[in-house]
């Protein structure tokens, strides 16, 4: 069975099938959100609050998205999706 492409979680750095992860996208206009579906820069996270916290605390999510500052609502958005 093909699990599909693997992506690395920016929180814990483990590789998982893409469809098990939350994708955070960055639009060409610079909007960073889980709702950004446009191709381009993106980062993947497990559906796990610990990974969300780690990704933000280490700055890895910010770096992956080439974003100077993450929007406050993004953290809340990710926490709702995590467990
Ligand atoms: Zn993770």
PDB file of the backbone (N, CA, C, O) and the ligand in Angstrom, with CONECT records:
HET     ZN  A 101       1
ATOM      1  N   UNK A   1       0.843  -1.194   0.000  1.00  0.00           N
ATOM      2  CA  UNK A   1       0.000   0.000   0.000  1.00  0.00           C
ATOM      3  C   UNK A   1       0.878   1.244   0.000  1.00  0.00           C
ATOM      4  O   UNK A   1       1.859   1.340   0.738  1.00  0.00           O
ATOM      5  N   UNK A   2       0.505   2.168  -0.828  1.00  0.00           N
ATOM      6  CA  UNK A   2       1.284   3.395  -0.938  1.00  0.00           C
ATOM      7  C   UNK A   2       0.755   4.430   0.048  1.00  0.00           C
ATOM      8  O   UNK A   2      -0.402   4.843  -0.028  1.00  0.00           O
ATOM      9  N   UNK A   3       1.607   4.835   0.959  1.00  0.00           N
ATOM     10  CA  UNK A   3       1.192   5.799   1.972  1.00  0.00           C
ATOM     11  C   UNK A   3       1.270   7.231   1.455  1.00  0.00           C
ATOM     12  O   UNK A   3       0.889   8.170   2.154  1.00  0.00           O
ATOM     13  N   UNK A   4       1.754   7.392   0.255  1.00  0.00           N
ATOM     14  CA  UNK A   4       1.857   8.740  -0.280  1.00  0.00           C
ATOM     15  C   UNK A   4       3.175   9.381   0.104  1.00  0.00           C
ATOM     16  O   UNK A   4       4.008   8.757   0.760  1.00  0.00           O
ATOM     17  N   UNK A   5       3.364  10.616  -0.301  1.00  0.00           N
ATOM     18  CA  UNK A   5       4.655  11.269  -0.051  1.00  0.00           C
ATOM     19  C   UNK A   5       4.884  11.510   1.436  1.00  0.00           C
ATOM     20  O   UNK A   5       3.946  11.793   2.182  1.00  0.00           O
ATOM     21  N   UNK A   6       6.124  11.396   1.852  1.00  0.00           N
ATOM     22  CA  UNK A   6       6.464  11.656   3.248  1.00  0.00           C
ATOM     23  C   UNK A   6       6.909  13.107   3.405  1.00  0.00           C
ATOM     24  O   UNK A   6       7.574  13.675   2.540  1.00  0.00           O
ATOM     25  N   UNK A   7       6.523  13.675   4.524  1.00  0.00           N
ATOM     26  CA  UNK A   7       6.930  15.041   4.832  1.00  0.00           C
ATOM     27  C   UNK A   7       7.485  15.061   6.258  1.00  0.00           C
ATOM     28  O   UNK A   7       7.126  14.224   7.086  1.00  0.00           O
ATOM     29  N   UNK A   8       8.348  16.009   6.527  1.00  0.00           N
ATOM     30  CA  UNK A   8       8.958  16.107   7.855  1.00  0.00           C
ATOM     31  C   UNK A   8       8.209  17.141   8.693  1.00  0.00           C
ATOM     32  O   UNK A   8       7.991  18.274   8.265  1.00  0.00           O
ATOM     33  N   UNK A   9       7.826  16.728   9.881  1.00  0.00           N
ATOM     34  CA  UNK A   9       7.179  17.639  10.827  1.00  0.00           C
ATOM     35  C   UNK A   9       8.227  18.637  11.328  1.00  0.00           C
ATOM     36  O   UNK A   9       9.315  18.232  11.739  1.00  0.00           O
ATOM     37  N   UNK A  10       7.913  19.927  11.298  1.00  0.00           N
ATOM     38  CA  UNK A  10       8.882  20.921  11.761  1.00  0.00           C
ATOM     39  C   UNK A  10       8.943  20.972  13.291  1.00  0.00           C
ATOM     40  O   UNK A  10       9.808  21.640  13.858  1.00  0.00           O
ATOM     41  N   UNK A  11       8.025  20.267  13.955  1.00  0.00           N
ATOM     42  CA  UNK A  11       8.058  20.212  15.414  1.00  0.00           C
ATOM     43  C   UNK A  11       8.999  19.134  15.910  1.00  0.00           C
ATOM     44  O   UNK A  11       9.975  19.433  16.598  1.00  0.00           O
ATOM     45  N   UNK A  12       8.720  17.874  15.569  1.00  0.00           N
ATOM     46  CA  UNK A  12       9.509  16.753  16.091  1.00  0.00           C
ATOM     47  C   UNK A  12      10.470  16.182  15.051  1.00  0.00           C
ATOM     48  O   UNK A  12      11.294  15.323  15.365  1.00  0.00           O
ATOM     49  N   UNK A  13      10.363  16.660  13.821  1.00  0.00           N
ATOM     50  CA  UNK A  13      11.253  16.251  12.726  1.00  0.00           C
ATOM     51  C   UNK A  13      11.109  14.797  12.302  1.00  0.00           C
ATOM     52  O   UNK A  13      11.995  14.251  11.645  1.00  0.00           O
ATOM     53  N   UNK A  14      10.015  14.175  12.669  1.00  0.00           N
ATOM     54  CA  UNK A  14       9.833  12.813  12.161  1.00  0.00           C
ATOM     55  C   UNK A  14       9.144  12.888  10.810  1.00  0.00           C
ATOM     56  O   UNK A  14       8.414  13.834  10.514  1.00  0.00           O
ATOM     57  N   UNK A  15       9.390  11.876  10.003  1.00  0.00           N
ATOM     58  CA  UNK A  15       8.774  11.813   8.683  1.00  0.00           C
ATOM     59  C   UNK A  15       7.479  11.029   8.771  1.00  0.00           C
ATOM     60  O   UNK A  15       7.428   9.951   9.363  1.00  0.00           O
ATOM     61  N   UNK A  16       6.447  11.573   8.184  1.00  0.00           N
ATOM     62  CA  UNK A  16       5.142  10.932   8.192  1.00  0.00           C
ATOM     63  C   UNK A  16       4.471  11.156   6.847  1.00  0.00           C
ATOM     64  O   UNK A  16       4.832  12.065   6.099  1.00  0.00           O
ATOM     65  N   UNK A  17       3.484  10.308   6.549  1.00  0.00           N
ATOM     66  CA  UNK A  17       2.727  10.545   5.310  1.00  0.00           C
ATOM     67  C   UNK A  17       2.071  11.930   5.348  1.00  0.00           C
ATOM     68  O   UNK A  17       1.543  12.364   6.372  1.00  0.00           O
ATOM     69  N   UNK A  18       2.123  12.581   4.238  1.00  0.00           N
ATOM     70  CA  UNK A  18       1.615  13.950   4.135  1.00  0.00           C
ATOM     71  C   UNK A  18       0.182  14.094   4.647  1.00  0.00           C
ATOM     72  O   UNK A  18      -0.165  15.098   5.269  1.00  0.00           O
ATOM     73  N   UNK A  19      -0.646  13.080   4.381  1.00  0.00           N
ATOM     74  CA  UNK A  19      -2.056  13.213   4.763  1.00  0.00           C
ATOM     75  C   UNK A  19      -2.302  13.072   6.269  1.00  0.00           C
ATOM     76  O   UNK A  19      -3.427  13.265   6.729  1.00  0.00           O
ATOM     77  N   UNK A  20      -1.259  12.738   7.039  1.00  0.00           N
ATOM     78  CA  UNK A  20      -1.406  12.698   8.505  1.00  0.00           C
ATOM     79  C   UNK A  20      -0.979  14.008   9.151  1.00  0.00           C
ATOM     80  O   UNK A  20      -1.119  14.198  10.359  1.00  0.00           O
ATOM     81  N   UNK A  21      -0.464  14.896   8.333  1.00  0.00           N
ATOM     82  CA  UNK A  21       0.099  16.132   8.874  1.00  0.00           C
ATOM     83  C   UNK A  21      -0.782  17.336   8.550  1.00  0.00           C
ATOM     84  O   UNK A  21      -1.576  17.314   7.610  1.00  0.00           O
ATOM     85  N   UNK A  22      -0.618  18.382   9.352  1.00  0.00           N
ATOM     86  CA  UNK A  22      -1.273  19.656   9.074  1.00  0.00           C
ATOM     87  C   UNK A  22      -0.311  20.460   8.202  1.00  0.00           C
ATOM     88  O   UNK A  22       0.875  20.563   8.515  1.00  0.00           O
ATOM     89  N   UNK A  23      -0.809  21.017   7.133  1.00  0.00           N
ATOM     90  CA  UNK A  23       0.059  21.867   6.317  1.00  0.00           C
ATOM     91  C   UNK A  23      -0.229  23.324   6.614  1.00  0.00           C
ATOM     92  O   UNK A  23      -1.380  23.762   6.623  1.00  0.00           O
ATOM     93  N   UNK A  24       0.837  24.061   6.856  1.00  0.00           N
ATOM     94  CA  UNK A  24       0.716  25.508   6.969  1.00  0.00           C
ATOM     95  C   UNK A  24       1.302  26.085   5.693  1.00  0.00           C
ATOM     96  O   UNK A  24       2.452  25.812   5.348  1.00  0.00           O
ATOM     97  N   UNK A  25       0.532  26.860   5.014  1.00  0.00           N
ATOM     98  CA  UNK A  25       0.985  27.418   3.745  1.00  0.00           C
ATOM     99  C   UNK A  25       1.230  28.907   3.856  1.00  0.00           C
ATOM    100  O   UNK A  25       0.748  29.580   4.767  1.00  0.00           O
ATOM    101  N   UNK A  26       1.986  29.390   2.912  1.00  0.00           N
ATOM    102  CA  UNK A  26       2.193  30.828   2.830  1.00  0.00           C
ATOM    103  C   UNK A  26       1.837  31.267   1.413  1.00  0.00           C
ATOM    104  O   UNK A  26       2.423  30.799   0.437  1.00  0.00           O
ATOM    105  N   UNK A  27       0.888  32.153   1.321  1.00  0.00           N
ATOM    106  CA  UNK A  27       0.454  32.610   0.003  1.00  0.00           C
ATOM    107  C   UNK A  27       1.458  33.585  -0.577  1.00  0.00           C
ATOM    108  O   UNK A  27       2.338  34.082   0.127  1.00  0.00           O
ATOM    109  N   UNK A  28       1.320  33.856  -1.869  1.00  0.00           N
ATOM    110  CA  UNK A  28       2.232  34.800  -2.506  1.00  0.00           C
ATOM    111  C   UNK A  28       2.097  36.190  -1.894  1.00  0.00           C
ATOM    112  O   UNK A  28       3.027  36.994  -1.943  1.00  0.00           O
ATOM    113  N   UNK A  29       0.933  36.462  -1.319  1.00  0.00           N
ATOM    114  CA  UNK A  29       0.737  37.744  -0.652  1.00  0.00           C
ATOM    115  C   UNK A  29       1.296  37.778   0.764  1.00  0.00           C
ATOM    116  O   UNK A  29       1.217  38.807   1.436  1.00  0.00           O
ATOM    117  N   UNK A  30       1.865  36.656   1.228  1.00  0.00           N
ATOM    118  CA  UNK A  30       2.504  36.623   2.539  1.00  0.00           C
ATOM    119  C   UNK A  30       1.582  36.177   3.660  1.00  0.00           C
ATOM    120  O   UNK A  30       1.971  36.229   4.827  1.00  0.00           O
ATOM    121  N   UNK A  31       0.367  35.737   3.338  1.00  0.00           N
ATOM    122  CA  UNK A  31      -0.556  35.267   4.367  1.00  0.00           C
ATOM    123  C   UNK A  31      -0.159  33.848   4.773  1.00  0.00           C
ATOM    124  O   UNK A  31      -0.019  32.962   3.930  1.00  0.00           O
ATOM    125  N   UNK A  32       0.020  33.651   6.079  1.00  0.00           N
ATOM    126  CA  UNK A  32       0.414  32.356   6.612  1.00  0.00           C
ATOM    127  C   UNK A  32      -0.773  31.748   7.342  1.00  0.00           C
ATOM    128  O   UNK A  32      -1.259  32.311   8.323  1.00  0.00           O
ATOM    129  N   UNK A  33      -1.240  30.598   6.863  1.00  0.00           N
ATOM    130  CA  UNK A  33      -2.428  29.991   7.449  1.00  0.00           C
ATOM    131  C   UNK A  33      -2.533  28.536   7.048  1.00  0.00           C
ATOM    132  O   UNK A  33      -1.974  28.118   6.034  1.00  0.00           O
ATOM    133  N   UNK A  34      -3.255  27.763   7.851  1.00  0.00           N
ATOM    134  CA  UNK A  34      -3.529  26.382   7.457  1.00  0.00           C
ATOM    135  C   UNK A  34      -4.540  26.355   6.314  1.00  0.00           C
ATOM    136  O   UNK A  34      -4.725  25.324   5.669  1.00  0.00           O
ATOM    137  N   UNK A  35      -5.187  27.479   6.067  1.00  0.00           N
ATOM    138  CA  UNK A  35      -6.189  27.521   4.995  1.00  0.00           C
ATOM    139  C   UNK A  35      -5.579  27.872   3.649  1.00  0.00           C
ATOM    140  O   UNK A  35      -6.251  27.805   2.619  1.00  0.00           O
ATOM    141  N   UNK A  36      -4.312  28.244   3.656  1.00  0.00           N
ATOM    142  CA  UNK A  36      -3.650  28.556   2.389  1.00  0.00           C
ATOM    143  C   UNK A  36      -3.388  27.253   1.652  1.00  0.00           C
ATOM    144  O   UNK A  36      -2.598  26.421   2.099  1.00  0.00           O
ATOM    145  N   UNK A  37      -4.054  27.086   0.525  1.00  0.00           N
ATOM    146  CA  UNK A  37      -3.920  25.844  -0.240  1.00  0.00           C
ATOM    147  C   UNK A  37      -3.035  26.057  -1.457  1.00  0.00           C
ATOM    148  O   UNK A  37      -2.683  25.107  -2.157  1.00  0.00           O
ATOM    149  N   UNK A  38      -2.685  27.297  -1.698  1.00  0.00           N
ATOM    150  CA  UNK A  38      -1.909  27.613  -2.900  1.00  0.00           C
ATOM    151  C   UNK A  38      -0.554  26.917  -2.835  1.00  0.00           C
ATOM    152  O   UNK A  38       0.017  26.734  -1.760  1.00  0.00           O
ATOM    153  N   UNK A  39      -0.057  26.535  -3.997  1.00  0.00           N
ATOM    154  CA  UNK A  39       1.282  25.955  -4.002  1.00  0.00           C
ATOM    155  C   UNK A  39       2.296  27.008  -3.575  1.00  0.00           C
ATOM    156  O   UNK A  39       2.012  28.206  -3.585  1.00  0.00           O
ATOM    157  N   UNK A  40       3.449  26.552  -3.211  1.00  0.00           N
ATOM    158  CA  UNK A  40       4.462  27.495  -2.745  1.00  0.00           C
ATOM    159  C   UNK A  40       5.010  27.026  -1.429  1.00  0.00           C
ATOM    160  O   UNK A  40       5.018  25.829  -1.143  1.00  0.00           O
ATOM    161  N   UNK A  41       5.464  27.946  -0.633  1.00  0.00           N
ATOM    162  CA  UNK A  41       6.123  27.588   0.596  1.00  0.00           C
ATOM    163  C   UNK A  41       5.139  26.996   1.596  1.00  0.00           C
ATOM    164  O   UNK A  41       4.045  27.524   1.793  1.00  0.00           O
ATOM    165  N   UNK A  42       5.533  25.911   2.216  1.00  0.00           N
ATOM    166  CA  UNK A  42       4.665  25.314   3.203  1.00  0.00           C
ATOM    167  C   UNK A  42       5.473  24.574   4.259  1.00  0.00           C
ATOM    168  O   UNK A  42       6.639  24.243   4.046  1.00  0.00           O
ATOM    169  N   UNK A  43       4.851  24.325   5.377  1.00  0.00           N
ATOM    170  CA  UNK A  43       5.494  23.564   6.446  1.00  0.00           C
ATOM    171  C   UNK A  43       4.479  22.554   6.956  1.00  0.00           C
ATOM    172  O   UNK A  43       3.271  22.783   6.895  1.00  0.00           O
ATOM    173  N   UNK A  44       4.979  21.443   7.456  1.00  0.00           N
ATOM    174  CA  UNK A  44       4.096  20.371   7.924  1.00  0.00           C
ATOM    175  C   UNK A  44       4.291  20.120   9.399  1.00  0.00           C
ATOM    176  O   UNK A  44       5.402  20.198   9.924  1.00  0.00           O
ATOM    177  N   UNK A  45       3.183  19.817  10.061  1.00  0.00           N
ATOM    178  CA  UNK A  45       3.189  19.559  11.490  1.00  0.00           C
ATOM    179  C   UNK A  45       2.307  18.365  11.809  1.00  0.00           C
ATOM    180  O   UNK A  45       1.275  18.162  11.171  1.00  0.00           O
ATOM    181  N   UNK A  46       2.719  17.562  12.812  1.00  0.00           N
ATOM    182  CA  UNK A  46       1.833  16.517  13.314  1.00  0.00           C
ATOM    183  C   UNK A  46       0.607  17.170  13.953  1.00  0.00           C
ATOM    184  O   UNK A  46       0.643  18.337  14.344  1.00  0.00           O
ATOM    185  N   UNK A  47      -0.465  16.407  14.049  1.00  0.00           N
ATOM    186  CA  UNK A  47      -1.648  16.900  14.753  1.00  0.00           C
ATOM    187  C   UNK A  47      -1.439  16.693  16.236  1.00  0.00           C
ATOM    188  O   UNK A  47      -2.121  15.892  16.877  1.00  0.00           O
ATOM    189  N   UNK A  48      -0.498  17.420  16.758  1.00  0.00           N
ATOM    190  CA  UNK A  48      -0.085  17.209  18.131  1.00  0.00           C
ATOM    191  C   UNK A  48       0.348  18.556  18.708  1.00  0.00           C
ATOM    192  O   UNK A  48       1.200  19.240  18.141  1.00  0.00           O
ATOM    193  N   UNK A  49      -0.242  18.922  19.829  1.00  0.00           N
ATOM    194  CA  UNK A  49       0.053  20.225  20.428  1.00  0.00           C
ATOM    195  C   UNK A  49       1.535  20.368  20.766  1.00  0.00           C
ATOM    196  O   UNK A  49       2.084  21.467  20.694  1.00  0.00           O
ATOM    197  N   UNK A  50       2.179  19.268  21.131  1.00  0.00           N
ATOM    198  CA  UNK A  50       3.604  19.325  21.485  1.00  0.00           C
ATOM    199  C   UNK A  50       4.443  19.729  20.270  1.00  0.00           C
ATOM    200  O   UNK A  50       5.414  20.475  20.397  1.00  0.00           O
ATOM    201  N   UNK A  51       4.062  19.234  19.100  1.00  0.00           N
ATOM    202  CA  UNK A  51       4.793  19.583  17.874  1.00  0.00           C
ATOM    203  C   UNK A  51       4.543  21.043  17.503  1.00  0.00           C
ATOM    204  O   UNK A  51       5.449  21.742  17.050  1.00  0.00           O
ATOM    205  N   UNK A  52       3.323  21.488  17.696  1.00  0.00           N
ATOM    206  CA  UNK A  52       2.993  22.888  17.402  1.00  0.00           C
ATOM    207  C   UNK A  52       3.836  23.794  18.295  1.00  0.00           C
ATOM    208  O   UNK A  52       4.444  24.756  17.826  1.00  0.00           O
ATOM    209  N   UNK A  53       3.863  23.475  19.582  1.00  0.00           N
ATOM    210  CA  UNK A  53       4.652  24.285  20.526  1.00  0.00           C
ATOM    211  C   UNK A  53       6.126  24.271  20.161  1.00  0.00           C
ATOM    212  O   UNK A  53       6.780  25.314  20.153  1.00  0.00           O
ATOM    213  N   UNK A  54       6.651  23.088  19.860  1.00  0.00           N
ATOM    214  CA  UNK A  54       8.073  22.961  19.535  1.00  0.00           C
ATOM    215  C   UNK A  54       8.405  23.726  18.259  1.00  0.00           C
ATOM    216  O   UNK A  54       9.429  24.405  18.179  1.00  0.00           O
ATOM    217  N   UNK A  55       7.542  23.612  17.275  1.00  0.00           N
ATOM    218  CA  UNK A  55       7.794  24.273  15.991  1.00  0.00           C
ATOM    219  C   UNK A  55       7.833  25.786  16.153  1.00  0.00           C
ATOM    220  O   UNK A  55       8.620  26.470  15.499  1.00  0.00           O
ATOM    221  N   UNK A  56       6.981  26.299  17.025  1.00  0.00           N
ATOM    222  CA  UNK A  56       6.933  27.740  17.252  1.00  0.00           C
ATOM    223  C   UNK A  56       8.083  28.167  18.160  1.00  0.00           C
ATOM    224  O   UNK A  56       8.763  29.157  17.886  1.00  0.00           O
ATOM    225  N   UNK A  57       8.299  27.416  19.246  1.00  0.00           N
ATOM    226  CA  UNK A  57       9.311  27.803  20.233  1.00  0.00           C
ATOM    227  C   UNK A  57      10.723  27.793  19.648  1.00  0.00           C
ATOM    228  O   UNK A  57      11.545  28.642  19.993  1.00  0.00           O
ATOM    229  N   UNK A  58      11.003  26.839  18.769  1.00  0.00           N
ATOM    230  CA  UNK A  58      12.342  26.756  18.189  1.00  0.00           C
ATOM    231  C   UNK A  58      12.526  27.704  17.010  1.00  0.00           C
ATOM    232  O   UNK A  58      13.646  27.917  16.547  1.00  0.00           O
ATOM    233  N   UNK A  59      11.424  28.271  16.526  1.00  0.00           N
ATOM    234  CA  UNK A  59      11.498  29.143  15.360  1.00  0.00           C
ATOM    235  C   UNK A  59      11.537  28.377  14.052  1.00  0.00           C
ATOM    236  O   UNK A  59      11.673  28.972  12.983  1.00  0.00           O
ATOM    237  N   UNK A  60      11.416  27.042  14.131  1.00  0.00           N
ATOM    238  CA  UNK A  60      11.511  26.260  12.898  1.00  0.00           C
ATOM    239  C   UNK A  60      10.328  26.490  11.964  1.00  0.00           C
ATOM    240  O   UNK A  60      10.480  26.465  10.743  1.00  0.00           O
ATOM    241  N   UNK A  61       9.164  26.711  12.536  1.00  0.00           N
ATOM    242  CA  UNK A  61       7.992  26.966  11.689  1.00  0.00           C
ATOM    243  C   UNK A  61       8.173  28.306  10.963  1.00  0.00           C
ATOM    244  O   UNK A  61       7.910  28.426   9.767  1.00  0.00           O
ATOM    245  N   UNK A  62       8.616  29.277  11.700  1.00  0.00           N
ATOM    246  CA  UNK A  62       8.851  30.605  11.137  1.00  0.00           C
ATOM    247  C   UNK A  62       9.891  30.530  10.008  1.00  0.00           C
ATOM    248  O   UNK A  62       9.705  31.107   8.937  1.00  0.00           O
ATOM    249  N   UNK A  63      10.968  29.819  10.266  1.00  0.00           N
ATOM    250  CA  UNK A  63      12.034  29.704   9.272  1.00  0.00           C
ATOM    251  C   UNK A  63      11.569  28.941   8.042  1.00  0.00           C
ATOM    252  O   UNK A  63      11.878  29.311   6.910  1.00  0.00           O
ATOM    253  N   UNK A  64      10.819  27.868   8.281  1.00  0.00           N
ATOM    254  CA  UNK A  64      10.343  27.059   7.156  1.00  0.00           C
ATOM    255  C   UNK A  64       9.466  27.888   6.227  1.00  0.00           C
ATOM    256  O   UNK A  64       9.434  27.667   5.017  1.00  0.00           O
ATOM    257  N   UNK A  65       8.764  28.837   6.811  1.00  0.00           N
ATOM    258  CA  UNK A  65       7.851  29.657   6.019  1.00  0.00           C
ATOM    259  C   UNK A  65       8.494  30.968   5.589  1.00  0.00           C
ATOM    260  O   UNK A  65       7.871  31.766   4.890  1.00  0.00           O
ATOM    261  N   UNK A  66       9.736  31.193   6.001  1.00  0.00           N
ATOM    262  CA  UNK A  66      10.442  32.457   5.711  1.00  0.00           C
ATOM    263  C   UNK A  66       9.585  33.635   6.139  1.00  0.00           C
ATOM    264  O   UNK A  66       9.340  34.566   5.373  1.00  0.00           O
ATOM    265  N   UNK A  67       9.146  33.568   7.360  1.00  0.00           N
ATOM    266  CA  UNK A  67       8.201  34.535   7.879  1.00  0.00           C
ATOM    267  C   UNK A  67       8.858  35.202   9.088  1.00  0.00           C
ATOM    268  O   UNK A  67       9.354  34.508   9.976  1.00  0.00           O
ATOM    269  N   UNK A  68       8.869  36.527   9.135  1.00  0.00           N
ATOM    270  CA  UNK A  68       9.511  37.228  10.253  1.00  0.00           C
ATOM    271  C   UNK A  68       8.736  37.036  11.542  1.00  0.00           C
ATOM    272  O   UNK A  68       9.315  36.912  12.622  1.00  0.00           O
ATOM    273  N   UNK A  69       7.442  37.014  11.415  1.00  0.00           N
ATOM    274  CA  UNK A  69       6.623  36.922  12.598  1.00  0.00           C
ATOM    275  C   UNK A  69       5.354  36.154  12.244  1.00  0.00           C
ATOM    276  O   UNK A  69       4.672  36.478  11.272  1.00  0.00           O
ATOM    277  N   UNK A  70       5.048  35.148  13.030  1.00  0.00           N
ATOM    278  CA  UNK A  70       3.840  34.369  12.760  1.00  0.00           C
ATOM    279  C   UNK A  70       2.625  35.096  13.309  1.00  0.00           C
ATOM    280  O   UNK A  70       2.699  35.692  14.384  1.00  0.00           O
ATOM    281  N   UNK A  71       1.523  35.059  12.601  1.00  0.00           N
ATOM    282  CA  UNK A  71       0.317  35.699  13.125  1.00  0.00           C
ATOM    283  C   UNK A  71      -0.154  35.007  14.399  1.00  0.00           C
ATOM    284  O   UNK A  71      -0.072  33.785  14.525  1.00  0.00           O
ATOM    285  N   UNK A  72      -0.648  35.805  15.338  1.00  0.00           N
ATOM    286  CA  UNK A  72      -1.096  35.254  16.627  1.00  0.00           C
ATOM    287  C   UNK A  72      -2.167  34.188  16.443  1.00  0.00           C
ATOM    288  O   UNK A  72      -2.200  33.193  17.166  1.00  0.00           O
ATOM    289  N   UNK A  73      -3.037  34.410  15.472  1.00  0.00           N
ATOM    290  CA  UNK A  73      -4.149  33.474  15.311  1.00  0.00           C
ATOM    291  C   UNK A  73      -3.686  32.127  14.753  1.00  0.00           C
ATOM    292  O   UNK A  73      -4.400  31.130  14.862  1.00  0.00           O
ATOM    293  N   UNK A  74      -2.494  32.099  14.158  1.00  0.00           N
ATOM    294  CA  UNK A  74      -2.016  30.829  13.600  1.00  0.00           C
ATOM    295  C   UNK A  74      -1.813  29.795  14.710  1.00  0.00           C
ATOM    296  O   UNK A  74      -2.171  28.628  14.552  1.00  0.00           O
ATOM    297  N   UNK A  75      -1.244  30.227  15.816  1.00  0.00           N
ATOM    298  CA  UNK A  75      -1.001  29.306  16.925  1.00  0.00           C
ATOM    299  C   UNK A  75      -2.325  28.715  17.418  1.00  0.00           C
ATOM    300  O   UNK A  75      -2.437  27.513  17.661  1.00  0.00           O
ATOM    301  N   UNK A  76      -3.317  29.587  17.558  1.00  0.00           N
ATOM    302  CA  UNK A  76      -4.625  29.106  18.018  1.00  0.00           C
ATOM    303  C   UNK A  76      -5.247  28.145  17.004  1.00  0.00           C
ATOM    304  O   UNK A  76      -5.847  27.129  17.355  1.00  0.00           O
ATOM    305  N   UNK A  77      -5.078  28.507  15.746  1.00  0.00           N
ATOM    306  CA  UNK A  77      -5.596  27.663  14.667  1.00  0.00           C
ATOM    307  C   UNK A  77      -4.956  26.269  14.745  1.00  0.00           C
ATOM    308  O   UNK A  77      -5.641  25.254  14.626  1.00  0.00           O
ATOM    309  N   UNK A  78      -3.637  26.240  14.945  1.00  0.00           N
ATOM    310  CA  UNK A  78      -2.932  24.962  14.990  1.00  0.00           C
ATOM    311  C   UNK A  78      -3.291  24.177  16.241  1.00  0.00           C
ATOM    312  O   UNK A  78      -3.397  22.951  16.200  1.00  0.00           O
ATOM    313  N   UNK A  79      -3.477  24.872  17.342  1.00  0.00           N
ATOM    314  CA  UNK A  79      -3.832  24.193  18.592  1.00  0.00           C
ATOM    315  C   UNK A  79      -5.202  23.540  18.500  1.00  0.00           C
ATOM    316  O   UNK A  79      -5.442  22.489  19.095  1.00  0.00           O
ATOM    317  N   UNK A  80      -6.081  24.157  17.763  1.00  0.00           N
ATOM    318  CA  UNK A  80      -7.414  23.562  17.589  1.00  0.00           C
ATOM    319  C   UNK A  80      -7.334  22.294  16.751  1.00  0.00           C
ATOM    320  O   UNK A  80      -8.101  21.353  16.956  1.00  0.00           O
ATOM    321  N   UNK A  81      -6.398  22.278  15.807  1.00  0.00           N
ATOM    322  CA  UNK A  81      -6.264  21.105  14.949  1.00  0.00           C
ATOM    323  C   UNK A  81      -5.488  19.986  15.632  1.00  0.00           C
ATOM    324  O   UNK A  81      -5.696  18.805  15.354  1.00  0.00           O
ATOM    325  N   UNK A  82      -4.585  20.385  16.535  1.00  0.00           N
ATOM    326  CA  UNK A  82      -3.808  19.391  17.266  1.00  0.00           C
ATOM    327  C   UNK A  82      -4.675  18.757  18.334  1.00  0.00           C
ATOM    328  O   UNK A  82      -5.874  19.025  18.412  1.00  0.00           O
ATOM    329  N   UNK A  83      -4.076  17.927  19.147  1.00  0.00           N
ATOM    330  CA  UNK A  83      -4.881  17.255  20.171  1.00  0.00           C
ATOM    331  C   UNK A  83      -4.505  17.723  21.561  1.00  0.00           C
ATOM    332  O   UNK A  83      -5.083  17.262  22.546  1.00  0.00           O
TER     333      UNK A  83
HETATM  334 ZN    ZN A 101       5.682  16.195  14.959  1.00  0.00          ZN
END
